């Protein structure tokens, strides 16, 4: 059986997988620089607009969403002892798949347009993990 690839939609999802015995190639997708300005379709599952959180962050000069820069995330990941050559960081792809409707729709469209066969599993309210088996 081929080795599965692990894809994280929000990089913290993969931290728990790092202790595994066989290092696999990790694709760590995150917004790193923060989420862009939300659109009208960006609402949480209770119908609350994401724009309110975005505006509050903007007023205080904070980044809205995102767990840190690529360099910060790489440093955290390297501190686990996971091999650097086994990590691929992809900026700007997706975040908050499980939280905001617009993020979920955009991700689902990307998966469908690229004919990706993924098993998405929920890690927490916002983060999902995708597993793809190489052919």
VENQUI-V62344 format. One record per run of one state. SS is the DSSP state (alpha for helix, beta for strand, coil for the rest). FROM is the first residue (numbers start at 1). TO is the last residue. If there is no record, write none. Layout:
BEGIN
ss from to
SS FROM TO
SS FROM TO
END
This chain:
BEGIN
ss from to
coil 1 3
beta 4 9
coil 10 10
alpha 11 17
coil 18 25
beta 26 30
coil 31 42
beta 43 43
coil 44 48
beta 49 49
coil 50 50
alpha 51 60
coil 61 69
alpha 70 78
coil 79 83
alpha 84 86
beta 87 91
coil 92 100
alpha 101 113
coil 114 118
beta 119 122
coil 123 127
beta 128 133
coil 134 135
END
